[in-house]
Amino acid sequence: MLRLYKYLCRRFINRRKRGRRTPRHLRGVPKRLFIPNRPDQVGDRRNFGHWEGDLVIFRREHGNVTSLVERKSRFTVLIKNQNRKSAVVVGQIKDHLTSLPQLSRRSVTFDRGSGFMGWRALNPHLGLDSYYCDARSPWQKGTNENTNGRIRRFLPNETNWHAFKNLNQL
């Protein structure tokens, strides 16, 4: 048997298995924050104050927007972000939801994107419980996905967000 692996950079006899590890951006989310553990009152839309959040990404040079939709009333908040980093996105959410009364901010459901991994910053400051959808299951926050489709109808991918000083200019 030829021992050519000795000449490889890392000298592995067998190649490593791929797809076995947990992606890096999901390692910090405990299982208690997954959507099956969310209270039943969130799903039936009877109570006000349960939100769904997602990023609407435009071209790289044009930026992105966080869309937050309240589940019962379908009230929508659009927040312009500088980039997709978790500290920036969660910081903007925290700043915008702080002005709301406590009863109107009970929980928020995100997808598992890396922009929403700063869940620890939301709970102590806002008293807001964060939950995460299952992997590759965006329909679990369907109100927000429908709203994002409507946003895309009027604000296509080529929209330059740097031209707007605030979102009230739309």
C-alpha positions as CSV (number, residue, x, y, z in Angstrom):
1,M,0.0,0.0,0.0
2,L,1.3,3.4,-0.9
3,R,1.5,5.8,2.0
4,L,0.9,9.0,0.1
5,Y,-1.1,10.5,3.0
6,K,2.3,11.2,4.7
7,Y,2.9,13.9,2.0
8,L,-0.4,15.7,2.6
9,C,-0.5,18.9,4.7
10,R,-2.3,17.3,7.6
11,R,-1.3,13.7,7.1
12,F,-4.8,12.2,7.5
13,I,-5.0,8.5,6.5
14,N,-8.8,8.9,6.0
15,R,-10.5,12.0,4.9
16,R,-12.8,13.7,7.5
17,K,-16.5,13.1,7.3
18,R,-18.4,16.2,6.1
19,G,-21.7,17.5,7.4
20,R,-21.5,15.9,10.8
21,R,-20.8,18.9,12.9
22,T,-23.2,21.5,14.1
23,P,-22.8,24.7,12.1
24,R,-20.8,27.4,13.9
25,H,-23.7,29.9,14.2
26,L,-26.0,27.3,15.8
27,R,-23.8,26.2,18.6
28,G,-24.9,28.9,21.0
29,V,-28.6,28.2,20.9
30,P,-30.0,25.8,23.6
31,K,-32.7,23.4,22.6
32,R,-35.2,25.1,25.0
33,L,-35.3,28.0,22.5
34,F,-36.4,25.9,19.5
35,I,-39.9,26.5,18.2
36,P,-41.5,23.2,19.6
37,N,-40.8,24.6,23.1
38,R,-42.6,27.9,22.4
39,P,-45.8,28.4,24.4
40,D,-49.1,27.4,22.7
41,Q,-50.5,30.9,23.1
42,V,-48.1,32.2,20.5
43,G,-49.4,30.0,17.8
44,D,-53.1,30.8,18.2
45,R,-52.7,34.6,17.7
46,R,-55.0,35.5,20.6
47,N,-52.5,37.6,22.5
48,F,-50.8,40.7,21.3
49,G,-47.0,41.0,21.6
50,H,-45.6,38.0,19.9
51,W,-43.3,38.9,17.0
52,E,-41.6,37.2,14.1
53,G,-38.4,38.5,12.7
54,D,-36.3,38.1,9.5
55,L,-33.7,39.8,7.4
56,V,-34.6,41.1,4.0
57,I,-31.3,41.2,2.2
58,F,-30.7,43.5,-0.8
59,R,-27.6,43.7,-2.9
60,R,-24.4,43.6,-0.9
61,E,-23.6,47.3,-1.5
62,H,-27.2,48.4,-0.8
63,G,-27.6,46.9,2.7
64,N,-30.3,44.9,4.5
65,V,-33.4,45.5,6.5
66,T,-34.8,43.6,9.6
67,S,-38.5,43.1,9.3
68,L,-40.5,42.5,12.5
69,V,-44.1,41.5,12.3
70,E,-46.5,41.3,15.2
71,R,-48.5,38.1,14.8
72,K,-52.0,39.2,15.9
73,S,-52.2,42.7,14.4
74,R,-49.7,42.2,11.5
75,F,-48.1,45.5,12.5
76,T,-44.8,45.6,10.7
77,V,-41.5,47.4,11.7
78,L,-38.7,47.8,9.2
79,I,-35.3,48.5,10.6
80,K,-32.4,49.5,8.3
81,N,-29.1,47.8,9.3
82,Q,-25.5,48.6,8.5
83,N,-24.5,45.0,8.1
84,R,-25.7,41.5,9.0
85,K,-23.6,40.9,12.1
86,S,-25.5,39.7,15.1
87,A,-24.5,42.5,17.4
88,V,-25.8,45.2,15.0
89,V,-29.0,43.4,14.1
90,V,-30.0,42.5,17.6
91,G,-28.9,45.9,18.9
92,Q,-31.3,47.6,16.4
93,I,-34.1,45.3,17.4
94,K,-33.5,46.1,21.1
95,D,-33.4,49.9,20.4
96,H,-36.7,49.8,18.5
97,L,-38.7,47.5,20.8
98,T,-37.6,49.3,24.0
99,S,-40.1,52.1,23.3
100,L,-43.0,49.7,23.3
101,P,-44.9,48.8,26.5
102,Q,-44.0,45.5,28.2
103,L,-47.3,43.8,27.2
104,S,-46.6,44.4,23.5
105,R,-43.2,42.6,23.6
106,R,-43.6,39.1,24.9
107,S,-41.7,36.8,22.5
108,V,-40.0,36.9,19.1
109,T,-39.4,34.0,16.7
110,F,-36.4,34.1,14.3
111,D,-35.0,31.8,11.7
112,R,-31.6,30.3,12.4
113,G,-29.6,32.9,10.5
114,S,-26.4,34.1,12.1
115,G,-27.8,37.7,12.4
116,F,-30.1,36.6,15.2
117,M,-27.8,34.6,17.4
118,G,-27.5,37.4,20.0
119,W,-30.6,36.2,21.8
120,R,-28.9,36.8,25.2
121,A,-29.1,40.5,24.7
122,L,-32.9,40.6,24.2
123,N,-34.1,38.8,27.3
124,P,-32.5,40.8,30.2
125,H,-33.1,44.2,28.6
126,L,-36.6,43.7,27.2
127,G,-38.0,40.7,29.0
128,L,-38.5,39.2,25.5
129,D,-38.3,35.5,25.0
130,S,-36.5,34.4,21.8
131,Y,-37.4,31.2,19.8
132,Y,-35.9,29.8,16.7
133,C,-37.5,27.9,13.8
134,D,-36.4,24.4,12.8
135,A,-33.6,24.2,10.3
136,R,-34.7,25.0,6.7
137,S,-38.3,25.6,7.8
138,P,-39.2,29.2,7.1
139,W,-42.9,28.4,7.0
140,Q,-42.9,28.2,10.8
141,K,-43.0,32.0,10.8
142,G,-45.3,32.4,7.9
143,T,-46.6,35.8,8.7
144,N,-43.2,37.3,8.4
145,E,-42.4,35.4,5.2
146,N,-45.6,36.6,3.6
147,T,-44.8,40.2,4.7
148,N,-41.3,39.9,3.2
149,G,-42.9,38.8,-0.1
150,R,-45.0,41.9,0.0
151,I,-42.0,44.1,0.8
152,R,-40.1,42.6,-2.2
153,R,-43.0,43.5,-4.5
154,F,-42.6,47.2,-3.8
155,L,-38.9,47.2,-2.9
156,P,-37.0,45.0,-5.3
157,N,-33.5,43.6,-4.8
158,E,-31.9,46.6,-6.5
159,T,-33.3,49.1,-3.9
160,N,-30.5,51.3,-2.5
161,W,-31.2,51.8,1.2
162,H,-28.3,54.3,1.6
163,A,-30.4,56.8,-0.3
164,F,-33.0,56.9,2.5
165,K,-32.1,58.7,5.7
166,N,-34.9,56.9,7.5
167,L,-37.6,54.5,6.5
168,N,-40.3,57.2,6.7
169,Q,-39.2,58.5,3.3
170,L,-40.6,55.5,1.5
